[in-house]
Amino acid sequence: MSKFWSPFVKDLVPYVPGEQPKLSKLVKLNTNENPYGPSPRAITAMQAELNDGLRLYPDPNGERLKHAVAEYYGVCPAQVFVGNGSDEVLAHAFHGLFQHDRPLLFPDISYSFYPVYCGLYGIAYETVALDEQFQIDVADYNRPNGGIIFPNPNAPTGCLLPLQAIEQLLQANTESVVLIDEAYVDFGGESAIALVDRYPNLLVTQTLSKSRSLAGLRVGLAVGHPDLIEALERIKNSFNSYPLDRIAIAGAAAAFEDRAHFQQTCQQVIDSREAVVTAMQGLGFEVLPSAANFIFARHPQRDAAAVAASLREQGVIVRHFKQPRIEQFLRITIGTPEQNHALLAALG
Ligand SMILES: *Cc1c(COP(=O)(O)O)cnc(C)c1O
């Protein structure tokens, strides 16, 4: 703390990201990165930007990327917003769409950035408990609110809500924005982008950090009614006109255009996930049904923090949240078959 700090910054409670260790030998299964690497076409497109053109500012609107996303999802570019990682897109949505008199609703077990953004933007919130099986019941959200947000699949549980349930929620909740954070949807879910033309209060966010393996590039997006997108543009143009640089716009657009690489690598992750689940069940773990590139598991006889510490000593890092209801769970990213093998050997 310092006397130069404003009173506001003194009381901020920031998000704590998963560790990015400096040691490269570690089997890193703690932050849900994709082990397969980005599309070679994205790499080529980014290399092509490394020239004298970098003296010029990028396109403030990232039109090339908006078009690639619109083409991929069969929507109009005016329904697409792009930003510096989906965390930034989420921040703009909190700032521009959730600051209302009524509280924002999200699950008690969910992405831990949501309460942080509520603190940053002064948004009141209420958490809604997941059921005994750690599932979202959309009927529980049928109460006064200034917005609803949850990841689908949920994080850190990995559990998927079918599109039908999201549609039920949208039919019951028409007076506030429903934001579905689809950071992991490509690993087994169906995108709610299919519903944006019918529900003007639906905003869907996605990231290129997970399924497109570009966490280091920082690109995220939102799809929804042009009026919702305009709110995000107004915030963005009041904060940073150029959230995406030339390299990011080119690389992200090319990543969306390379469907073959995307589909193949997602399928590899899905296949590995099923193998890891089976093996962990064989070791006595209880594993929640996952539609993501990670699993959430607990062992009835082993303390989760102790297991995480032991794994770490063996060179495998996973994520443990010291939080009510889930302190006996570990969140484990699906890696390559070799990494998964190292995990299972260490657990054994
Ligand atoms: C990873 C993640 C994000 C953020 O992704 P970015 O890297 O900022 O694009 C958003 N929501 C959830 C639930 C995530 O797990």
The ligand as an ORCA input file, in Angstrom:
! r2SCAN-3c Opt
* xyz 0 1
  C     -10.161    -19.061    -19.718
  C     -11.482    -18.465    -19.430
  C     -11.825    -17.189    -19.864
  C     -10.844    -16.187    -20.376
  O     -10.173    -16.441    -21.459
  P      -9.190    -15.382    -22.112
  O      -7.883    -16.082    -22.120
  O      -9.197    -14.117    -21.347
  O      -9.783    -15.213    -23.462
  C     -13.111    -16.737    -19.659
  N     -14.016    -17.484    -19.021
  C     -13.714    -18.699    -18.549
  C     -14.757    -19.471    -17.842
  C     -12.439    -19.219    -18.726
  O     -12.129    -20.398    -18.213
*
